[in-house]
Amino acid sequence: MKGIERIQSSFEKHHTQWQILYAVHEKGNVHIDELNNLMQPYADPGTVNYILSKLKFQCIIFNAEDKITLTSNGLDFYKSCFKY
């Protein structure tokens, strides 16, 4: 667990942000309602929306018609975290 925390902090991402990135990466294309259900143990829909807004601003995710995907930058970012 300490390794995960080290990676998270080095990339300045909170655990909930990582959970969202992981879910979007695993699903490839996830509807906002499904993501909210997946994140329910970790965050309420308002928190998920706030995090998604930040990730969208950072060009890590793209959302259209309530479906969320990683951008090419987001995919590169996700992969680079596991090379650390």
C-alpha angles and dihedrals in degrees: 000000000000090000091056092048090050092052092045094051094044090056092041095239125139120228092254091052089053091050090053093047090048093049093048091047093048094047094040090206118026130182115232092241092053091048091051089052092049092048096045094105090052108031143007120242092262091057092045090051091049092051092046090053091053093047091048091050088052090051091241096120137029124205130191128167090358093303119120128205135166115258118228086262089050093051091048090048092049092049094045091056090064094050089060 
